[in-house]
Amino acid sequence: MTKTTTSTNMNERVREIAAIQRQLADLLNAAGAKVRELEIAMSDKANELEDLVTRRGSRHAAAEIAEAFTEYRVDTGELNSRLIDAIERRGHEVFPPRYDAIRPDWKIIENRA
């Protein structure tokens, strides 16, 4: 094998590595954007529940929400603390969960620097 052939071969491998890295970056960026979208939606829903528990004065809202957290195995650690505190102030323990919460095998961590 000549030096030019070896250089061409190495160059091709490096190009392939760069292409794979670009694909990984694109995939992670797309997944990260979707994760952020879903986190915002989850936060909005938690804020709505907090409003039901605190501002609208529903007597049974805290108990119903705490029961539903258990039924659907909600990871209450992912929710805003105001909601959890409001429910627990009304006598219902929701954190730490009394059940095996829904948890992903891995997490996408965003660097927003």
N, C-alpha and C positions, 0 to 999 in steps of 0.2 A: 504494500500500500504506500503510495507516495505521500509526501507532506501535504500537498494540496488536497488530496482525497481525505486525509485525516482531518485537516482543518475544516473542510466542507462538512464532514460528518459531525464534528463537534459543534459547528455553527448551527447545523440543523437541529441537534439535540437541545441546544440552548434556546433556539427559537420555539421549539415545542414546549419547553418548560415555561417560557414566557407566556405562550398561548394558554396553557393550563392555568397559570396564575391569574391571567385576565379573566378566564371563565369562572374561577373560584371567587374572585373579587366581585364580579357581576352578580353571581348567585348570592353571595353573602349580603351585598348591598340591597338586592331586591328583597331577600328574606328579612333583612333588618328593617326596611321600610314597612313591610307588612306587619312585622312584630310591633313596631311603633304605632301603627294604625290601630292594631288590636288592643294595645295597652291604653291608648286614649279612649277607645270605645268602652273598655272595662272600667276605666276611671269614671267616665260619664255615668255608667250604670250604677256604680257604687255611690256616686254623689246623689243620684236620684233616690237610692235606698236610704241614704242618710237623711235626706229631706223628709222621707216618709216617717222615719223613726223620730226625728227631732222636731221639725217645724209643723208638720201636719197633725201631730199628736195622735196618730193611730195607736190605740191601746194595745193592739195585738201584733203590730208590725214587727217589733223586735223579736218576739217569740217565733213568729212565722219565718222570718229571715234566718234566724239561728237554726231552726229545724231544716230549712231548705239547704243551708250550707252543708249540713251533715248528709242529707239525702243525696245531694249532687257532688259531694266530696270536694267542695270549693277550698282552694288553698287561700285561707284568709290572710296569710302573710303577704299576698300579692295585692291586697286591697288597702285603701287609705285608712289610716289609723283613726280618723274621726268617726267613720262608720263603725269600726270595731268597738271603739270606746263608747259610742252611743248605745250600742246593743248591750255591752257588758254593764253599763250603768243601770240598765233596766233588768239586771239579774241573770243574763244569759251568757254562759261561757262559750266563746267561739274561737279563742286563740290561747294556746296552741290548739289545733284541730284535734278532735277526739276520734279521728278516722284517718285513713290513708288518703291524703289529699292528692289531687291531680297535679302531677309534676312532670315536666319534660325531662328527657334523658340528658339534654344539653341546653345551653342558653346562648343566644347571640348577644355579645357585649359590644356596644357601640362606642367608638372613640370620637367624641364630638369636638376634639381640640382643634 
